[in-house]
Amino acid sequence: MATTKKSTKNHTVYCFSYYHAVLGDTSLGSGDTAISSQTAAVQALGDAWKNGFTAGGRTYKRTTPDGHLVTGAAVDPYIGHRDFPR
């Protein structure tokens, strides 16, 4: 999730959420892509945090620990970590 916060080098600061027990879509071959219904559900959750949701008469939005608002949400379609070669 992109935020309104900037780093000391004027780069956008991101918030990340990690979800465990994501199901792989084996119909695509490798099983490294998440099931489309789970991807859609996580995207909907990210959009709800970005746009805000109301509970008990109060509206809540996702922020960084120091209060910068989230400006966008995106879901990585892959289950595995992509920084290291496989």
ZIKA-V577653 format. One record per backbone hydrogen bond with DSSP energy under -0.5 kcal/mol. NH is the residue of the N-H (numbers start at 1). CO is the residue of the C=O. Records with the same first field share a line. If there is no record, write none. Layout:
# ZIKA-V577653
NH->CO ; CO
This chain:
# ZIKA-V577653
2->72
3->13
4->69
7->11
10->7
13->5
15->1
25->33
26->24
28->25
29->26
30->28
31->25
34->77
35->23
38->35
39->35
40->36
41->37
42->38
43->39
44->40
45->41
46->42
47->43
48->44
49->45
50->46
51->47
52->48
53->60
55->58
58->55
60->53
62->49
64->68
67->64
70->62
71->2
72->2
79->32
